[in-house]
């Protein structure tokens, strides 16, 4: 059971690092909060709220994946390589 708990601890440590240190993730979270404030002002319905929250979640998760890939490419090669753009 310890190995299972450790996996969650490492996963949440990575998420915490991304939220605190990665500017792209922070920017997407800020935009998400702006969308939430606008949704409050516009008095969105329950289903509109579900779609808004789903979209915010998908964008933040996508940005986390993108940052992970960027970190892996940077880890593999420190040289500037045009192939890294394609990755």
C-alpha positions as CSV (number, residue, x, y, z in Angstrom):
1,X,0.0,0.0,0.0
2,X,2.9,2.3,0.6
3,X,4.0,2.2,-3.1
4,X,0.5,3.3,-4.0
5,X,0.5,6.2,-1.6
6,X,4.0,7.2,-2.8
7,X,2.8,7.4,-6.4
8,X,0.1,9.9,-5.4
9,X,2.6,11.9,-3.3
10,X,5.0,12.2,-6.3
11,X,2.2,13.1,-8.7
12,X,0.9,15.8,-6.4
13,X,4.5,17.1,-5.9
14,X,4.8,17.4,-9.7
15,X,1.5,19.3,-9.9
16,X,2.5,21.6,-7.1
17,X,5.8,22.3,-8.8
18,X,4.0,23.1,-12.1
19,X,1.5,25.4,-10.4
20,X,4.1,27.2,-8.4
21,X,7.0,27.4,-10.9
22,X,5.7,27.1,-14.5
23,X,4.6,30.5,-15.9
24,X,2.5,28.9,-18.7
25,X,0.4,26.8,-16.2
26,X,0.0,29.8,-13.9
27,X,-1.2,31.9,-16.9
28,X,-3.8,29.3,-17.8
29,X,-5.0,29.1,-14.2
30,X,-5.3,32.9,-14.2
31,X,-7.3,32.8,-17.4
32,X,-9.5,30.1,-15.9
33,X,-10.3,32.3,-12.9
34,X,-11.1,35.2,-15.2
35,X,-13.5,32.9,-17.0
36,X,-15.1,31.9,-13.7
37,X,-15.6,35.6,-12.7
38,X,-17.2,36.3,-16.1
39,X,-19.4,33.3,-15.7
40,X,-20.6,34.7,-12.4
41,X,-21.3,38.1,-13.9
42,X,-23.2,36.5,-16.8
43,X,-25.2,34.3,-14.4
44,X,-24.5,31.1,-16.3
45,X,-26.8,28.1,-15.9
46,X,-25.8,24.8,-14.3
47,X,-24.9,23.2,-17.6
48,X,-23.0,26.2,-18.8
49,X,-21.0,26.0,-15.6
50,X,-20.2,22.3,-16.3
51,X,-18.9,23.1,-19.8
52,X,-16.9,26.1,-18.5
53,X,-15.3,24.0,-15.7
54,X,-14.6,21.1,-18.1
55,X,-12.9,23.5,-20.6
56,X,-10.8,25.1,-17.9
57,X,-9.7,21.7,-16.6
58,X,-8.9,20.4,-20.1
59,X,-6.8,23.5,-20.9
60,X,-4.8,23.3,-17.6
61,X,-4.2,19.6,-18.0
62,X,-3.2,20.1,-21.6
63,X,-0.7,22.8,-20.5
64,X,0.7,20.4,-17.8
65,X,1.2,17.7,-20.5
66,X,2.9,20.3,-22.7
67,X,5.2,21.5,-19.9
68,X,6.1,17.8,-19.2
69,X,7.1,17.2,-22.8
70,X,9.1,20.5,-22.9
71,X,10.9,19.5,-19.7
72,X,11.7,16.0,-21.2
73,X,13.1,17.5,-24.4
74,X,15.2,20.0,-22.4
75,X,16.5,17.1,-20.3
76,X,17.4,15.0,-23.3
77,X,19.4,17.7,-25.1
78,X,20.7,21.0,-23.9
79,X,21.5,22.1,-27.5
80,X,19.1,24.1,-29.6
81,X,17.7,21.8,-32.2
82,X,15.0,22.6,-34.7
83,X,13.6,19.1,-34.3
84,X,12.6,20.1,-30.7
85,X,9.9,22.4,-32.2
86,X,8.3,19.5,-33.9
87,X,8.2,17.4,-30.7
